């Protein structure tokens, strides 16, 4: 099928299950719904106007794509106690199992389902027929709004979606992330083996840039033996997830060859097609300078200067969209 405007195209796709509702985010994908508040509202739309039923947790299977690296954490135990005290406030979303009559598959709400199992009670759920693409987008968006997944969990989720055959547009929609952010996630997963990520765990205190740094070290063939040695150490697995990250990073950083800092500034030139302006940019890592030569360079420079506020806001927005 030809690529269409992301979520609008998904809404128009023929459903693999007869009678499936159309995707409830028609048109919203143009901006990828970057606000967490908006994401939460969009996730709630899957539940609006639908009957809530009580299901036996044993009839409900997990999603076909996993999004978490760790199940046992303080937040989950707090959720169990909250449901024990006042019941399950928000239903989970499930869809009928594609192959087994009378069974279901979680779209979102895995921890609420697990809490119900632990408490020995039924789980409150909305049952909605949907295809696989709608499923992964709904799962990813609800998690982006509520689940507070770490950077590496989001990166691993993105990689799993890619392995299932989903393109970058669907992955971007599921993660509510722009193309640059998804590319950075994929580059980290390209350099670090999934088994290593699994061994480290979610590392809630570690952000994107630290994972990028580790991936650059882990991606060096010469470090393969050091990685294996760290992962084979029993004491490594006794550490908390953040500490496991730090232990591996420290071990690889010791073996890394020191990189000589470049003193000379990098120079880049730019010209438009009409060659009316020639710009030269210098960047030494500490300072960035831009100079232009042309008859109208002064007017073009004033034009740029008058728009620095707007350009800076766009820069901040892009940085924010690639958040940890």
Secondary structure as UniProt FT lines:
FT   HELIX           6..12
FT   TURN            18..19
FT   TURN            24..27
FT   HELIX           28..31
FT   HELIX           36..45
FT   TURN            46..49
FT   STRAND          52..55
FT   HELIX           57..59
FT   STRAND          60..61
FT   HELIX           74..86
FT   STRAND          92..96
FT   TURN            101..102
FT   STRAND          104..108
FT   HELIX           110..119
FT   STRAND          123..127
FT   HELIX           132..142
FT   HELIX           143..147
FT   HELIX           151..163
FT   TURN            164..165
FT   HELIX           168..175
FT   HELIX           179..191
FT   HELIX           194..200
FT   TURN            204..205
FT   HELIX           208..218
FT   HELIX           221..223
FT   HELIX           224..232
FT   HELIX           234..237
FT   HELIX           241..255
FT   STRAND          266..271
FT   TURN            273..274
FT   STRAND          278..283
FT   STRAND          288..293
FT   TURN            295..296
FT   HELIX           297..305
FT   TURN            306..307
FT   HELIX           308..321
//
